[in-house]
Amino acid sequence: MANKDSYSIKVSADDASLWKVNPPLLESLDMELTERCNNNCIHCYINLPTDDLNAKKKELSTEEIQAILQEAVSLGCLTVRFTGGEPLLREDFEDLYSFARKLGLRVALFTNATLITAALAKVFVRTPPLMPIEITLYGMTRNSYETITRVPGSFKAAWRGINLLLEYQVPFVVTGVLLPPNREEIEEFESWATTIPWMYTAPSYSILFDLRARRDSKQKNQLIKGLRLTPEDAVAFLSRKQEKYLQEMREFCVKFTRPQGNNIFSCGAGIRGGCVDAYGYFQPCMLLRHPDTVYDLKKGSLKDALKNFFPKIRNIKTKNTDYLNRCARCVLQGLCEQCPARSWMEHGTLDTPVEYQCEIAHAQATALGLLEEGERAWEIKNWKERIRNFSGGTPTYEKKKPCKNQVMQEG
């Protein structure tokens, strides 16, 4: 607040925004530097072998990635997330990282930590990424970890990388995956996570595993399906901390639980963000690789995709009778992870209902008391009253629900 003679006004940071008047065309950008990975995780929806020379040959060059980053900054982008595969497999990773930071970008790095060296840790000290590195940890023992990664020595390599970050005081956080080999280690994992100086909340977990995003292996898809939790087990895991879970669900449901009609997009995919894959295709999100929804940056630009291509994609309406009779009328839109990306991965379409996501949503709604046992959410008439009774407030109808992507948050 200022007096009448002041030339400046102080406002709360919570009430201020750089972009209130003219929001940027692009706020953040995901970049898959490679689909190759030095691990071979049993649940992975994307990985290719390290020595896949055909994939490596097709990957964007250093110069092509730098040009994309430059355009991103010109469109207002403030954050880039480098992911993969394993992004540290790129021989030019340090050059790309330094280039992004010189552009003023905050860098989020998703890694398995196995390729972190003392030299790289020193780079992060010299030029901080400005965001904690995110490491997925697959187990607290060599047996559980390497049963999941299927790579001998990966457990030791991951802990070497983690300990280097701790030694050099490079901020990082950890996420987990809930799989048969490590299910008995969750308490140990969470207890250890509290010792990480930069972990201010409990770890998040991947628990509802997505199928192969490129629809490239029926065999791998069958393996992934076999690793998924049952709806009942998923709800039991998510609601372990009952009071916190209920509070979060009350806040979430009052904002996002409602029928969505014949729109197939209910998230923010393609709105001021997106994902550039390893080969130069711009996608509304990391999971959506349907050929009709990807934009070739070698023939265009981020700006054209965001202004002209993605809006058309987001306006696609469904004509699928099954979707119209179920998903379009279902009040659990907020709880359900049904989306075009998952329809693509499961069925090769954009709007075929995914039964597993439906079962998870109904199990959650039943456990929360929004549904009676055996009720189907698309048949409910008094859904507003039920949400009001559960949440203690009138539904507010937020325009887009947060996309959990491949991570189901817990804690």
Secondary structure in CASP SS format (residue, H / E / C, confidence):
PFRMAT SS
TARGET T0000
AUTHOR 0000-0000-0000
METHOD secondary structure of the structure
MODEL  1
M C 1.00
A C 1.00
N C 1.00
K C 1.00
D C 1.00
S C 1.00
Y C 1.00
S C 1.00
I C 1.00
K C 1.00
V C 1.00
S C 1.00
A H 1.00
D H 1.00
D H 1.00
A C 1.00
S C 1.00
L C 1.00
W C 1.00
K C 1.00
V C 1.00
N C 1.00
P C 1.00
P C 1.00
L C 1.00
L C 1.00
E C 1.00
S E 1.00
L E 1.00
D E 1.00
M E 1.00
E E 1.00
L C 1.00
T C 1.00
E C 1.00
R E 1.00
C E 1.00
N C 1.00
N C 1.00
N C 1.00
C C 1.00
I C 1.00
H C 1.00
C C 1.00
Y C 1.00
I C 1.00
N C 1.00
L E 1.00
P E 1.00
T C 1.00
D C 1.00
D C 1.00
L H 1.00
N H 1.00
A H 1.00
K H 1.00
K H 1.00
K H 1.00
E C 1.00
L C 1.00
S C 1.00
T H 1.00
E H 1.00
E H 1.00
I H 1.00
Q H 1.00
A H 1.00
I H 1.00
L H 1.00
Q H 1.00
E H 1.00
A H 1.00
V H 1.00
S H 1.00
L C 1.00
G C 1.00
C C 1.00
L C 1.00
T E 1.00
V E 1.00
R E 1.00
F E 1.00
T E 1.00
G C 1.00
G C 1.00
E C 1.00
P H 1.00
L H 1.00
L H 1.00
R C 1.00
E C 1.00
D C 1.00
F H 1.00
E H 1.00
D H 1.00
L H 1.00
Y H 1.00
S H 1.00
F H 1.00
A H 1.00
R H 1.00
K H 1.00
L C 1.00
G C 1.00
L C 1.00
R E 1.00
V E 1.00
A E 1.00
L E 1.00
F E 1.00
T E 1.00
N C 1.00
A C 1.00
T C 1.00
L C 1.00
I C 1.00
T C 1.00
A H 1.00
A H 1.00
L H 1.00
A H 1.00
K H 1.00
V H 1.00
F H 1.00
V H 1.00
R H 1.00
T C 1.00
P C 1.00
P C 1.00
L C 1.00
M C 1.00
P C 1.00
I E 1.00
E E 1.00
I E 1.00
T E 1.00
L E 1.00
Y C 1.00
G C 1.00
M C 1.00
T C 1.00
R H 1.00
N H 1.00
S H 1.00
Y H 1.00
E H 1.00
T H 1.00
I H 1.00
T H 1.00
R C 1.00
V C 1.00
P C 1.00
G C 1.00
S H 1.00
F H 1.00
K H 1.00
A H 1.00
A H 1.00
W H 1.00
R H 1.00
G H 1.00
I H 1.00
N H 1.00
L H 1.00
L H 1.00
L H 1.00
E H 1.00
Y C 1.00
Q C 1.00
V C 1.00
P C 1.00
F E 1.00
V E 1.00
V E 1.00
T E 1.00
G E 1.00
V E 1.00
L C 1.00
L C 1.00
P H 1.00
P H 1.00
N H 1.00
R H 1.00
E H 1.00
E H 1.00
I H 1.00
E H 1.00
E H 1.00
F H 1.00
E H 1.00
S H 1.00
W H 1.00
A H 1.00
T C 1.00
T C 1.00
I C 1.00
P C 1.00
W C 1.00
M C 1.00
Y C 1.00
T C 1.00
A C 1.00
P C 1.00
S C 1.00
Y E 1.00
S E 1.00
I C 1.00
L C 1.00
F C 1.00
D C 1.00
L C 1.00
R C 1.00
A C 1.00
R C 1.00
R C 1.00
D C 1.00
S C 1.00
K H 1.00
Q H 1.00
K H 1.00
N H 1.00
Q H 1.00
L H 1.00
I H 1.00
K H 1.00
G H 1.00
L H 1.00
R C 1.00
L C 1.00
T C 1.00
P H 1.00
E H 1.00
D H 1.00
A H 1.00
V H 1.00
A H 1.00
F H 1.00
L H 1.00
S C 1.00
R C 1.00
K C 1.00
Q H 1.00
E H 1.00
K H 1.00
Y H 1.00
L H 1.00
Q H 1.00
E H 1.00
M H 1.00
R H 1.00
E H 1.00
F H 1.00
C H 1.00
V H 1.00
K H 1.00
F H 1.00
T C 1.00
R C 1.00
P C 1.00
Q C 1.00
G C 1.00
N C 1.00
N E 1.00
I C 1.00
F C 1.00
S C 1.00
C E 1.00
G C 1.00
A C 1.00
G C 1.00
I C 1.00
R C 1.00
G C 1.00
G C 1.00
C E 1.00
V E 1.00
D C 1.00
A C 1.00
Y C 1.00
G C 1.00
Y E 1.00
F E 1.00
Q E 1.00
P C 1.00
C C 1.00
M C 1.00
L C 1.00
L C 1.00
R C 1.00
H C 1.00
P H 1.00
D H 1.00
T H 1.00
V C 1.00
Y E 1.00
D E 1.00
L C 1.00
K C 1.00
K C 1.00
G C 1.00
S C 1.00
L H 1.00
K H 1.00
D H 1.00
A H 1.00
L H 1.00
K H 1.00
N H 1.00
F H 1.00
F H 1.00
P H 1.00
K H 1.00
I H 1.00
R H 1.00
N C 1.00
I C 1.00
K E 1.00
T C 1.00
K C 1.00
N C 1.00
T H 1.00
D H 1.00
Y H 1.00
L H 1.00
N H 1.00
R C 1.00
C H 1.00
A H 1.00
R H 1.00
C C 1.00
V C 1.00
L C 1.00
Q C 1.00
G C 1.00
L C 1.00
C C 1.00
E C 1.00
Q C 1.00
C C 1.00
P H 1.00
A H 1.00
R H 1.00
S H 1.00
W H 1.00
M H 1.00
E H 1.00
H H 1.00
G C 1.00
T C 1.00
L C 1.00
D C 1.00
T C 1.00
P C 1.00
V C 1.00
E H 1.00
Y H 1.00
Q H 1.00
C H 1.00
E H 1.00
I H 1.00
A H 1.00
H H 1.00
A H 1.00
Q H 1.00
A H 1.00
T H 1.00
A H 1.00
L H 1.00
G C 1.00
L C 1.00
L C 1.00
E C 1.00
E C 1.00
G C 1.00
E C 1.00
R C 1.00
A H 1.00
W H 1.00
E H 1.00
I C 1.00
K C 1.00
N C 1.00
W H 1.00
K H 1.00
E H 1.00
R H 1.00
I H 1.00
R H 1.00
N H 1.00
F H 1.00
S H 1.00
G C 1.00
G C 1.00
T C 1.00
P C 1.00
T C 1.00
Y C 1.00
E C 1.00
K C 1.00
K C 1.00
K E 1.00
P C 1.00
C C 1.00
K C 1.00
N C 1.00
Q C 1.00
V C 1.00
M E 1.00
Q C 1.00
E C 1.00
G C 1.00
END
